[in-house]
Amino acid sequence: MRVLAGERGSISRSSSVTLYYVFPLLLLFVVLFEGWWFGGDNGKLFSNFFAISFVLISLLKITLSVYYLIFLFACAFVVSAALLLNLQADQLDVYRDLLLFFKFAVFPYAVYSFYNNSPVRGDHVWLQRVSLLIWGIITVSIGASYFFDLGLSTYDEFSAGSKFYFPSVNELNFVYFVSMFMVVYFTKSLSLRLACFILSFLVYLAVGNKSFLALYFIAGFGVFFLYFSLVWRAAIVSVFIIFSAFLALFPSVLFALFGVAFDFLYFVFGVLSGGGEKFIVKASYLSPFSALISERDTLYLIGHNIYFNDLDVGRLLFGLSYGLYGSLYAEKRMWGDFSFSEIDPVDLFFSYGILGLGLFIVFFFTILFGGASSYAKPRKVLVLIFILAGLMTGHIYGYVFPLFFFSMYFGLLASRSKA
């Protein structure tokens, strides 16, 4: 049968478009397999291999810009300086620094460039479909776990929650939330939006981790500042400032409000949530504040004491290096052979000092406010979710699973790269 040229082009484009579905779906199953293989969040072998393979496969699709090369050189300089300044340390782990450099500076750009230069970039129908597919797979996976008692508990030590075989709950929450956000944004049907929102909330309760509340807050904050008029934004910010000043003058009111919020969350996570047992136990021996933030205050102090011990100019500027910091942290925390505070900007600062954190801030402010496209607003919300999720929930910046989906969506929503 004779195939017309137009039909051949259509078939070719269809095959090409299918390729862009393959990688996000493959990564979902790689992460699931990883959780099953290691029996929890104990290793990243397969997701790291996925990242290396993706970079090699997508080499021909990567467009190197001058700005990216400058950023790459700056990252390499900071990492190298941190390692050289700490060569005498017994616990220096160069491998972890090199891997982090690859995952944070090389892999995300490869994903971004691959999707930014794709035929599906800016295609709202494709964005809706791929987001719905990702969201649906995660929903079904966790739903099956909840109803059929499959997979791993969110918190093994408390036998609480359920998340199928996804090994890291903070990474999962980020990916799931971003896919839900994209479904809601690119779907016109109000009933589908509501169904997606309600089902997602129930899934989060089944998982039983508090970090999803931070994601809702971040997204709400981002949408408010991007979509409300300047007058409304100024009015609400003014009210917020006045109310904050009032609370500062009358701290008893602040403590009363904090008590009400704690009681509400205690009910939500103690009664409604699948992972509530952990929250109840922690609330029994921690302060309400520490319980709500999952002891991040205590975890921060461990890193603070390590970094500011014998502080000098070199450490202030370039940090301890990621491998050395994580090894020292694990030793102080008595938690395996490598650990950190799970407050990503803090861990970045302790690892690479003022220059490392400054480079990160400059880069993300550049992508937050730079460039123009028809999807500038959802792109900015995406960047805000990524940055603030690392601050409020942690376990985001240096991990393949969240980095892939952030970079994929950013590439699909951003303007085309220029060499």
C-alpha positions as CSV (number, residue, x, y, z in Angstrom):
1,M,0.0,0.0,0.0
2,R,1.4,3.4,-1.0
3,V,2.0,5.8,1.9
4,L,1.8,9.5,1.1
5,A,4.6,11.9,2.2
6,G,2.2,13.7,4.5
7,E,1.3,10.4,6.1
8,R,4.9,9.4,6.5
9,G,5.6,12.7,8.3
10,S,2.7,12.1,10.6
11,I,3.9,8.6,11.4
12,S,7.4,9.9,12.0
13,R,6.2,12.7,14.3
14,S,4.0,10.2,16.2
15,S,7.0,8.0,16.8
16,S,9.1,11.0,17.9
17,V,6.4,12.1,20.3
18,T,6.1,8.7,21.8
19,L,9.8,8.9,22.7
20,Y,9.0,11.9,25.0
21,Y,6.5,9.8,27.0
22,V,9.0,7.0,27.4
23,F,11.6,8.7,29.7
24,P,9.3,10.0,32.5
25,L,7.3,6.8,32.6
26,L,10.5,4.7,32.6
27,L,11.9,6.7,35.5
28,L,8.7,6.1,37.5
29,F,9.2,2.4,37.1
30,V,12.9,2.7,37.8
31,V,12.2,4.4,41.1
32,L,9.5,1.8,42.0
33,F,12.0,-1.0,41.2
34,E,14.7,0.8,43.2
35,G,12.4,0.9,46.3
36,W,11.6,-2.8,45.9
37,W,15.2,-3.8,45.3
38,F,16.6,-1.9,48.3
39,G,13.6,-2.4,50.5
40,G,13.3,1.4,51.1
41,D,15.3,4.6,50.7
42,N,18.7,2.9,51.0
43,G,20.2,3.3,47.6
44,K,20.0,5.3,44.3
45,L,21.9,3.0,42.1
46,F,19.3,2.5,39.4
47,S,18.1,6.1,39.3
48,N,21.7,7.3,39.0
49,F,22.3,4.9,36.2
50,F,19.1,6.2,34.5
51,A,20.5,9.8,34.8
52,I,23.9,8.8,33.2
53,S,22.1,6.8,30.5
54,F,19.8,9.7,29.7
55,V,22.6,12.1,29.3
56,L,24.4,9.8,26.9
57,I,21.3,9.0,24.9
58,S,20.3,12.7,24.6
59,L,23.7,14.1,23.7
60,L,22.5,14.9,20.2
61,K,19.5,16.8,21.5
62,I,21.4,19.0,23.9
63,T,22.0,22.6,23.0
64,L,24.8,24.2,24.9
65,S,24.3,27.9,25.7
66,V,27.0,30.3,26.7
67,Y,25.1,31.0,30.0
68,Y,25.0,27.3,30.8
69,L,28.7,26.8,30.1
70,I,29.5,29.8,32.4
71,F,27.3,28.2,35.1
72,L,28.9,24.8,34.6
73,F,32.4,26.3,34.9
74,A,31.4,28.2,38.1
75,C,30.0,25.0,39.7
76,A,33.1,23.0,38.7
77,F,35.3,25.8,40.3
78,V,33.4,25.8,43.6
79,V,33.4,22.0,43.9
80,S,37.1,21.7,43.0
81,A,38.0,24.4,45.5
82,A,36.0,22.8,48.3
83,L,37.7,19.5,47.6
84,L,41.2,20.9,47.4
85,L,40.8,22.9,50.7
86,N,39.8,19.7,52.5
87,L,42.2,17.2,51.0
88,Q,43.7,16.5,54.4
89,A,40.5,15.3,55.9
90,D,40.2,11.6,56.5
91,Q,36.5,11.4,55.7
92,L,36.7,13.3,52.3
93,D,34.5,11.4,49.8
94,V,35.3,12.8,46.3
95,Y,32.9,10.4,44.6
96,R,29.9,12.0,46.3
97,D,30.9,15.5,45.2
98,L,31.4,14.4,41.6
99,L,28.1,12.6,41.6
100,L,26.3,15.6,43.1
101,F,27.9,17.8,40.5
102,F,26.7,15.5,37.7
103,K,23.2,15.3,39.1
104,F,22.8,19.0,39.8
105,A,24.7,20.7,37.0
106,V,24.8,18.2,34.1
107,F,21.7,15.9,34.2
108,P,19.0,18.6,34.7
109,Y,20.3,20.7,31.8
110,A,20.3,17.6,29.6
111,V,16.7,16.9,30.5
112,Y,15.7,20.6,30.1
113,S,17.4,20.9,26.6
114,F,16.0,17.6,25.5
115,Y,12.4,18.7,26.1
116,N,12.9,22.3,25.3
117,N,14.1,21.3,21.8
118,S,11.3,18.8,21.3
119,P,8.2,18.9,19.1
120,V,6.0,18.7,22.1
121,R,7.4,21.9,23.8
122,G,4.5,24.2,24.5
123,D,1.9,21.7,23.4
124,H,-0.8,22.0,26.0
125,V,-2.6,18.9,24.9
126,W,0.6,16.8,25.3
127,L,1.4,18.5,28.6
128,Q,-2.1,17.6,29.9
129,R,-1.8,14.0,28.7
130,V,1.7,13.3,30.1
131,S,0.9,15.0,33.4
132,L,-2.4,13.0,33.7
133,L,-0.5,9.8,32.9
134,I,2.2,10.4,35.5
135,W,-0.4,11.5,38.1
136,G,-2.6,8.5,37.3
137,I,0.3,5.9,37.6
138,I,1.3,7.3,41.0
139,T,-2.3,7.4,42.2
140,V,-3.0,3.9,41.2
141,S,0.2,2.6,42.7
142,I,-0.4,4.2,46.1
143,G,-4.1,3.3,45.9
144,A,-3.2,-0.4,45.4
145,S,-0.8,-0.2,48.2
146,Y,-3.4,1.3,50.6
147,F,-6.2,-1.1,49.8
148,F,-4.2,-4.4,49.2
149,D,-1.4,-3.8,51.8
150,L,1.3,-3.9,49.2
151,G,4.8,-2.4,49.3
152,L,6.5,-0.5,52.0
153,S,5.3,1.6,55.0
154,T,6.0,5.3,54.8
155,Y,7.6,5.0,58.2
156,D,8.9,1.5,58.9
157,E,9.8,2.2,62.5
158,F,6.2,3.3,63.2
159,S,4.6,0.8,60.8
160,A,2.6,3.9,59.6
161,G,1.5,5.1,56.2
162,S,1.7,3.4,52.8
163,K,3.4,4.4,49.6
164,F,3.8,1.3,47.5
165,Y,7.5,1.0,46.5
166,F,8.4,4.7,46.0
167,P,11.5,4.9,48.3
168,S,11.6,8.6,49.2
169,V,8.4,10.2,50.4
170,N,9.7,13.8,49.9
171,E,10.8,13.2,46.4
172,L,7.5,11.4,45.7
173,N,5.4,14.2,47.1
174,F,7.2,16.8,44.9
175,V,6.8,14.8,41.7
176,Y,3.2,13.9,42.5
177,F,2.3,17.5,43.4
178,V,3.9,19.0,40.3
179,S,2.0,16.5,38.1
180,M,-1.2,17.3,39.8
181,F,-0.5,21.1,39.4
182,M,0.1,20.6,35.7
183,V,-3.1,18.5,35.2
184,V,-5.2,21.2,37.0
185,Y,-3.5,24.0,35.0
186,F,-3.9,22.4,31.6
187,T,-7.3,20.9,32.1
188,K,-10.4,22.9,31.2
189,S,-12.9,20.5,32.8
190,L,-13.8,21.7,36.3
191,S,-15.0,18.2,37.3
192,L,-11.7,16.7,36.3
193,R,-9.8,19.4,38.2
194,L,-11.8,18.7,41.3
195,A,-11.5,15.0,41.0
196,C,-7.7,15.3,40.6
197,F,-7.4,17.7,43.6
198,I,-9.6,15.5,45.9
199,L,-8.0,12.2,45.0
200,S,-4.5,13.7,45.4
201,F,-5.4,14.9,48.9
202,L,-6.7,11.5,49.8
203,V,-3.5,9.9,48.5
204,Y,-1.4,12.3,50.5
205,L,-3.4,11.3,53.6
206,A,-2.7,7.7,52.9
207,V,1.0,8.4,52.5
208,G,0.9,10.3,55.8
209,N,3.8,12.7,55.3
210,K,3.3,16.4,56.3
211,S,5.5,17.8,53.5
212,F,2.5,17.9,51.1
213,L,1.0,20.7,53.2
214,A,4.1,22.8,52.5
215,L,3.7,22.1,48.7
216,Y,0.1,23.3,48.8
217,F,1.1,26.4,50.6
218,I,4.0,27.1,48.2
219,A,1.8,26.7,45.1
220,G,-1.0,28.8,46.6
221,F,1.5,31.5,47.4
222,G,2.9,31.4,43.9
223,V,-0.5,31.4,42.2
224,F,-1.6,34.3,44.4
225,F,1.3,36.5,43.5
226,L,1.2,35.7,39.8
227,Y,-2.5,35.8,39.1
228,F,-3.9,38.4,41.5
229,S,-3.8,42.1,40.5
230,L,-1.2,44.4,42.0
231,V,-3.8,46.1,44.1
232,W,-4.9,42.9,45.7
233,R,-1.4,41.8,46.3
234,A,-0.4,45.1,47.9
235,A,-3.6,45.0,50.1
236,I,-3.0,41.5,51.4
237,V,0.7,42.0,52.0
238,S,-0.1,45.2,53.9
239,V,-2.6,43.3,56.1
240,F,-0.1,40.5,56.6
241,I,2.5,43.0,57.8
242,I,0.1,44.7,60.2
243,F,-1.0,41.4,61.5
244,S,2.6,40.2,62.0
245,A,3.3,43.4,63.9
246,F,0.3,42.8,66.1
247,L,1.5,39.3,66.9
248,A,4.9,40.6,67.7
249,L,3.4,43.1,70.2
250,F,1.1,40.4,71.7
251,P,3.0,37.1,71.6
252,S,0.2,35.4,73.7
253,V,-2.0,35.7,70.6
254,L,0.7,34.1,68.5
255,F,1.0,31.1,70.9
256,A,-2.7,30.7,71.0
257,L,-3.0,30.6,67.2
258,F,-0.1,28.2,67.0
259,G,-1.8,25.9,69.6
260,V,-5.0,25.9,67.5
261,A,-3.0,25.1,64.3
262,F,-1.2,22.3,66.2
263,D,-4.4,20.8,67.5
264,F,-5.9,20.8,64.0
265,L,-2.9,19.1,62.4
266,Y,-2.8,16.7,65.3
267,F,-6.3,15.7,64.4
268,V,-5.5,15.5,60.6
269,F,-2.4,13.4,61.0
270,G,-3.4,11.6,64.1
271,V,-6.9,10.5,63.0
272,L,-7.3,10.9,59.2
273,S,-3.8,10.2,58.0
274,G,-2.2,6.8,57.3
275,G,1.1,8.0,58.7
276,G,-0.4,9.7,61.8
277,E,1.2,7.3,64.2
278,K,4.6,8.9,63.6
279,F,3.2,12.3,64.3
280,I,1.5,11.2,67.5
281,V,4.6,9.6,68.9
282,K,6.9,12.5,68.0
283,A,4.4,15.0,69.4
284,S,4.5,13.1,72.7
285,Y,8.2,13.9,73.3
286,L,8.9,17.0,71.2
287,S,7.8,20.5,71.4
288,P,4.8,21.3,69.0
289,F,7.1,23.4,66.8
290,S,9.7,20.6,66.5
291,A,7.1,18.0,65.8
292,L,5.5,20.0,63.1
293,I,8.8,20.6,61.3
294,S,9.9,17.0,61.8
295,E,12.8,18.0,64.0
296,R,14.4,20.1,61.4
297,D,15.5,22.5,64.1
298,T,17.6,19.8,65.8
299,L,18.9,18.5,62.5
300,Y,20.0,22.1,61.5
301,L,21.9,22.5,64.8
302,I,24.0,19.4,64.0
303,G,25.1,20.8,60.7
304,H,25.6,24.3,62.3
305,N,28.0,22.9,64.9
306,I,30.0,21.0,62.2
307,Y,30.3,23.9,59.8
308,F,31.1,26.6,62.4
309,N,33.6,24.5,64.3
310,D,37.1,25.8,63.4
311,L,35.6,28.2,60.9
312,D,38.1,29.9,58.6
313,V,37.9,32.0,55.4
314,G,38.3,29.0,53.1
315,R,35.4,27.1,54.8
316,L,33.3,30.2,54.8
317,L,33.7,30.7,51.1
318,F,33.8,27.1,49.8
319,G,32.4,25.0,52.6
320,L,33.4,21.5,53.6
321,S,32.6,19.7,50.4
322,Y,29.5,17.5,50.2
323,G,31.2,14.2,50.9
324,L,33.1,15.4,53.9
325,Y,30.0,17.3,55.3
326,G,27.8,14.3,54.9
327,S,30.3,11.9,56.5
328,L,30.8,14.2,59.5
329,Y,27.1,14.8,59.8
330,A,26.4,11.0,59.9
331,E,29.1,10.6,62.6
332,K,27.5,13.3,64.8
333,R,24.0,12.1,64.2
334,M,25.0,8.5,64.5
335,W,22.9,7.7,61.4
336,G,24.6,5.4,58.9
337,D,27.7,6.5,57.0
338,F,26.3,9.6,55.3
339,S,23.6,12.0,56.4
340,F,22.5,15.7,56.3
341,S,19.9,18.1,57.7
342,E,17.3,17.6,54.8
343,I,17.1,21.4,54.5
344,D,18.5,21.6,51.1
345,P,19.8,25.2,51.0
346,V,21.4,24.7,54.4
347,D,23.1,21.5,53.3
348,L,24.3,23.3,50.2
349,F,25.7,26.2,52.2
350,F,27.5,23.8,54.6
351,S,28.9,21.8,51.7
352,Y,30.0,24.7,49.4
353,G,29.9,27.8,51.5
354,I,28.8,31.3,50.6
355,L,30.0,30.9,47.0
356,G,28.1,27.7,46.4
357,L,24.9,29.0,47.9
358,G,25.3,32.3,46.2
359,L,25.7,30.6,42.8
360,F,22.6,28.6,43.4
361,I,20.6,31.7,44.4
362,V,21.8,33.7,41.4
363,F,21.0,30.8,39.0
364,F,17.4,30.3,40.3
365,F,16.6,34.0,40.4
366,T,17.8,34.1,36.8
367,I,15.4,31.4,35.6
368,L,12.6,32.7,37.9
369,F,12.6,36.1,36.4
370,G,14.4,35.7,33.0
371,G,12.9,34.8,29.6
372,A,9.4,35.1,28.3
373,S,6.9,32.5,27.0
374,S,3.2,31.9,26.8
375,Y,3.6,29.8,29.9
376,A,5.7,32.2,32.0
377,K,3.3,32.1,35.0
378,P,3.1,28.3,35.5
379,R,6.8,28.1,34.9
380,K,7.5,30.6,37.7
381,V,5.2,28.7,40.0
382,L,7.1,25.5,39.2
383,V,10.4,27.2,40.0
384,L,9.0,28.5,43.3
385,I,7.7,25.0,44.2
386,F,11.1,23.6,43.5
387,I,13.1,26.2,45.5
388,L,10.8,26.3,48.5
389,A,10.2,22.6,48.6
390,G,14.0,22.1,49.1
391,L,13.8,24.6,51.9
392,M,10.7,23.4,53.6
393,T,10.7,19.6,53.0
394,G,14.3,18.8,51.8
395,H,15.6,15.9,49.8
396,I,14.9,17.6,46.4
397,Y,17.9,19.5,44.9
398,G,20.4,16.6,44.5
399,Y,18.1,13.7,43.5
400,V,17.3,12.3,40.0
401,F,13.6,11.7,40.6
402,P,12.5,15.3,41.4
403,L,15.2,16.9,39.2
404,F,14.0,15.1,36.1
405,F,10.4,16.1,36.4
406,F,11.3,19.7,37.3
407,S,13.7,20.0,34.4
408,M,11.3,18.3,32.0
409,Y,8.4,20.7,32.8
410,F,10.7,23.7,32.8
411,G,12.0,22.7,29.4
412,L,8.4,22.2,28.0
413,L,7.2,25.6,29.4
414,A,10.3,27.7,28.7
415,S,11.3,29.5,25.5
416,R,13.6,27.6,23.1
417,S,17.3,27.6,24.1
418,K,19.7,29.7,22.1
419,A,23.3,28.5,21.5
